[in-house]
């Protein structure tokens, strides 16, 4: 979370109609269910589902890897205070903070504290659930394992860009969080490690992941 995102419009697209079976499959998370502290939220999100209803259709993935970026964290985009570029990271917990990195990829974060405090959880990887053919078309790859394995791939597979920045992930709309199918954590073994790809505060154990999941990114030594 050390590179600024590219500026872009903050539009709100209209969600396409949900098919009846899709509405039955996922339950939207309520904000009251989200822990109000960043590390607790990062752990909670493992096993939850991120659902994208942006055109041309629905795609969803179970969250299998994320990283926490705390208040006062030198590796966080919020470290130097609120700006026009990072203002959505300072929204109350449960909003999307989308930034652009390396001139090529968007990344999706979930704001994690009360309004005015900059902190968030970076969604690093997901297990594809629905809309897999759509994900393949967006990513240009066929291997299911590689569709959402990494933060840039996850955002691309779900069709997430600058327009999704600031969306309320607990409200009806084109991008939202759904409850795990088997309760918080999805009844999986959750591991923890140092964060990946940062230079500041790189020794902090703030990355959480599903142990032994083939959809998790990063080196094997961090995923045991």
Residue pairs with C-beta under 8 A, 6 or more apart in sequence:
1 67
1 69
1 75
1 76
1 77
1 99
1 107
1 109
1 120
1 122
1 198
2 75
2 77
2 198
2 199
2 200
3 99
3 100
3 101
3 102
4 77
4 85
4 86
4 99
4 100
5 85
5 98
5 99
5 100
5 101
5 106
5 107
5 162
5 165
6 99
6 100
6 103
6 162
7 85
7 162
8 100
8 161
8 162
8 163
8 165
9 162
9 163
10 162
10 163
10 165
10 166
11 163
12 163
12 167
12 173
12 174
13 54
13 55
13 163
13 174
14 174
15 53
15 54
15 172
15 173
15 174
16 53
16 55
16 56
16 57
16 58
18 53
18 58
19 58
22 58
22 130
25 130
26 49
26 51
26 60
26 178
26 179
27 178
27 179
28 170
28 172
28 176
28 177
28 178
28 179
29 48
29 94
29 169
29 170
29 176
29 177
29 178
29 179
30 170
31 92
31 93
31 94
31 170
33 179
34 41
34 44
34 93
34 94
34 170
35 41
35 43
35 44
35 93
36 93
36 113
36 114
37 112
37 113
38 68
38 69
38 70
38 71
38 112
38 113
38 119
38 120
38 121
39 68
39 70
39 206
41 68
41 93
41 110
41 112
41 121
42 66
42 67
42 68
42 112
42 121
42 206
42 208
43 185
43 190
43 208
44 184
44 185
45 63
45 66
45 110
45 121
45 123
45 177
46 63
46 64
46 65
46 66
46 185
46 186
46 188
46 190
46 208
46 209
46 210
47 62
47 63
47 64
47 180
47 182
47 184
47 185
47 186
47 187
47 188
47 210
48 62
48 63
48 177
48 178
48 179
48 180
48 184
48 186
49 60
49 61
49 62
49 63
49 129
49 177
49 178
49 179
49 180
49 181
50 60
50 61
50 63
50 108
50 123
50 126
50 154
50 158
50 175
50 176
50 177
50 178
51 58
51 59
51 60
51 175
51 176
51 177
51 178
52 58
52 59
52 60
52 131
52 158
52 159
52 160
52 174
52 175
53 173
53 174
53 175
53 176
54 158
54 159
54 160
54 164
54 174
54 175
55 159
56 134
57 131
57 134
58 130
58 131
58 134
59 128
59 130
59 131
59 132
59 134
59 135
59 157
59 158
59 159
60 128
60 129
60 130
60 131
60 158
60 178
61 126
61 127
61 128
61 129
61 147
61 148
61 154
61 157
61 158
62 126
62 127
62 129
62 180
62 186
63 123
63 125
63 126
64 125
64 126
64 127
64 209
64 210
64 213
64 215
64 216
65 123
65 124
65 125
65 126
65 207
65 208
65 209
65 210
65 213
65 215
65 216
65 217
65 218
66 121
66 122
66 123
66 124
66 207
66 208
66 209
67 121
67 122
67 124
67 195
67 196
67 206
67 207
67 208
68 112
68 119
68 121
68 206
68 207
68 208
69 75
69 76
69 77
69 78
69 109
69 119
69 120
69 121
69 122
69 206
70 76
70 119
70 206
71 78
71 113
71 117
71 118
71 119
72 79
73 79
73 119
73 201
73 204
74 200
74 201
75 195
75 198
75 199
75 200
75 201
75 202
76 89
76 118
76 119
76 120
77 85
77 86
77 89
77 97
77 99
77 118
77 120
78 86
78 89
78 90
78 118
78 119
78 120
79 118
81 118
82 89
82 90
82 118
85 99
86 97
86 99
86 118
88 95
88 96
88 97
88 98
88 111
88 165
88 166
89 97
89 109
89 111
89 118
89 119
89 120
90 111
90 115
90 116
90 117
90 118
91 97
91 111
91 115
91 166
92 111
92 113
92 114
92 115
93 110
93 111
93 112
93 113
93 114
94 110
94 111
94 168
94 169
94 170
94 177
95 110
95 111
95 166
95 167
95 168
95 169
96 108
96 109
96 110
96 111
96 160
96 164
96 165
96 166
96 167
96 168
96 169
96 175
97 108
97 109
97 110
97 111
97 120
97 165
97 166
98 106
98 107
98 108
98 109
98 155
98 160
98 161
98 162
98 164
98 165
99 106
99 107
99 109
99 165
100 106
100 107
100 162
101 107
101 152
102 152
104 152
105 151
105 152
105 155
105 156
106 152
106 155
106 156
106 160
106 161
106 162
107 122
107 123
107 151
107 152
107 155
108 122
108 123
108 151
108 154
108 155
108 158
108 160
108 164
109 120
109 121
109 122
109 123
110 120
110 121
110 123
110 169
110 177
111 119
111 120
112 119
112 120
112 121
113 119
122 151
123 151
123 154
124 150
124 151
124 154
124 196
124 207
124 209
124 216
124 217
124 218
125 148
125 149
125 150
125 151
125 153
125 154
125 209
125 215
125 216
125 217
126 148
126 154
126 157
126 215
127 148
127 210
127 213
127 215
128 135
128 144
128 147
128 148
128 157
128 215
132 144
132 147
134 159
135 147
135 148
135 157
135 158
136 142
136 147
138 156
138 157
138 159
139 146
139 147
139 153
139 156
139 157
141 147
145 214
145 215
146 153
147 153
147 157
148 154
148 157
148 158
148 215
149 215
149 216
149 217
150 217
151 217
154 160
155 161
158 175
160 175
164 174
164 175
167 173
167 174
167 175
167 176
169 175
169 176
169 177
170 176
170 177
180 186
180 187
186 210
188 210
188 211
188 213
189 210
189 211
189 212
190 208
190 209
190 210
190 211
191 208
191 209
191 210
191 211
191 223
191 224
192 205
192 206
192 207
192 208
192 209
193 205
193 207
193 209
193 218
193 222
193 223
194 202
194 203
194 204
194 205
194 206
194 207
194 222
195 202
195 204
195 206
195 207
196 207
196 217
196 218
196 222
207 218
207 222
209 216
209 218
209 223
210 216
211 223
211 224
212 223
213 223
216 223
